[in-house]
Amino acid sequence: MRSLATPISVDERRGRIEKARVLMKANGIDALMLNGGTSMEYFTGIRWGLSERMLATVIPVHGSAFLVTPKFEEERAMEQAHLGPLGKDAQVYPWEEHENPWELIATGLRARGLATATIGAEETVRFVFADGTAHLPGVKVVSGTPVTAGCRTIKDAHEIALMRLAAQVTLKAYEAAWKSLKEGMSQNDFASLVSAAHTRLGFDGSAGVQVGKFSALPHGSTTPQVVREGSILLIDGGCKVEGYSSDISRTFVLGKATQRMHDVFEIEHRAQTMAVKTARPGLPCEAVDAAARKVIVDAGFGPDYKYFSHRVGHGMGMDGHEWPYLVRGNTLPLKAGMTFSDEPGIYIPGEFGIRLEDDMLITENGAELFTPQSPSLEKPFAAA
């Protein structure tokens, strides 16, 4: 399915930088500071890990962006910068191992008329880098989240298409692995099948697998587990398609489920359905959580977080978890183009847990899931 994915273009990234500048101006921010990670890739196309050596991209509200990079990494960094919206004219300030990189940030700012400046640090910038910048004379460091989240929270049509494809890939990989499930497999055996299926589909993907009573732990256990006839399995994972994430959970049984399992599954299915039916533009994020939670609590699995122990969903995009969150207390109104997981869960200690998770798009008039909901524990994948 690799051929179905169209990469994000340089022009699209240029548009993102211009939108960031509009938000910077609105929030009184003179420049945005990015380190290696998702936001750097989102705006510049540069894929870079975090280390103790600072590589920073600084995007001023006016004028050209610049990089501060370790000298020995300069060629590798500029190779990527030249392929993205910063272009062949991208300016770099390299620092040798004994030198102070923050002084070069100051140099770059002064060259752009920002001898004094308010810098928005993207939220994953390491404290040591933000703190070093904050100690520059005339520089104040604030949160860059109003800019980065302001750009990344609403997905455009291309981003939505990549996320939809990622979800379809993961569901297809899950189904292939499920068809090969056999008694005696360990949870790692089954996880390997999920990863192999993603690879055959053209993408890197994986899933955590929990068996039997360990499925009652929302994020599972490292205890070795073996699948037996009648075992319930909860799997949770996803993949990346051109940088965009899927996050899907399925719960199923090898062989026949018990009546209690069936009953809990039906409650869980109704809760997931209630979330997607409730979500719509203008509604507070917390209302989606409340609607799904009410289904579970009213069915006897309460009060409150006792059996449904987490929020109903998280924002998604290039990161598997990003803003905003479908959780009590979040009164942010939903907007068309936001994307979330829809994943209520019912976890019964010592017995089993059931979670159904699909990825959800807020549309102009409501919401939709990128993938069909699971029909049952014994036939967890909808017929094509």
JOFEN-V228409 format. One record per backbone hydrogen bond with DSSP energy under -1.0 kcal/mol. CO is the residue of the C=O (numbers start at 1). NH is the residue of the N-H. Records with the same first field share a line. If there is no record, write none. Layout:
# JOFEN-V228409
CO=NH + NH
This chain:
# JOFEN-V228409
1=4
2=5
9=13
10=14
11=15
12=16
13=17
14=18
15=19
16=20
17=21
18=22
19=23
20=24
21=25
22=26
23=27
24=29
25=28
30=61
31=120
32=59
33=122
34=57
37=41
38=42
39=43
40=44
41=45
56=68
57=34
58=66
59=32
66=58
67=93
68=56
69=95
70=73
71=74
73=77
74=78
75=79
76=80
77=81
78=82
81=84
84=87
87=90
91=67
93=69
95=71
96=99
101=105
102=106
103=107
104=108
105=109
106=110
107=111
109=112 + 114
110=113
117=140
118=30 + 31
119=142
120=33
121=144
122=125
126=130
127=131
128=132
129=133
130=134
131=135
133=136
136=139
138=117
140=119
142=121
144=147 + 148
145=149
147=151
148=152
149=153
156=160
157=161
158=162
159=163
160=164
161=165
162=166
163=167
164=168
165=169
166=170
167=171
168=172
169=173
170=174
171=175
172=176
173=177
174=178
175=179
177=180
178=181
182=185
185=227
186=190
187=191
188=192
189=193
190=194
191=195
192=196
193=197
194=198
195=199
196=200
197=201
198=203
199=202
204=240
206=238
208=236
210=234
211=214
212=215
213=216
214=217
217=220
225=187
227=184
228=231
231=254
232=212
233=252
234=210
235=250
236=208
237=248
238=206
239=246
241=244
244=241
248=237
249=357
250=235
252=233
254=230
258=262
259=263
260=264
261=265
262=266
263=267
264=268
265=269
266=270
267=271
268=272
269=273
270=274
271=275
272=276
273=277
274=278
275=279
280=283
283=334
284=287
285=288
286=290
287=291
288=292
289=293
290=294
291=295
292=296
293=297
294=298
296=301
297=300
303=306
307=347
312=343
313=326
314=341
315=322
317=245
319=317
324=315
325=327
326=312 + 313
327=330
329=331
330=286
332=285
334=282
335=338
337=155
338=362
339=316
340=360
342=358
346=354
348=351
352=348
354=346
357=249
358=342
359=370
360=340
361=368
362=337
366=363
368=361
377=253
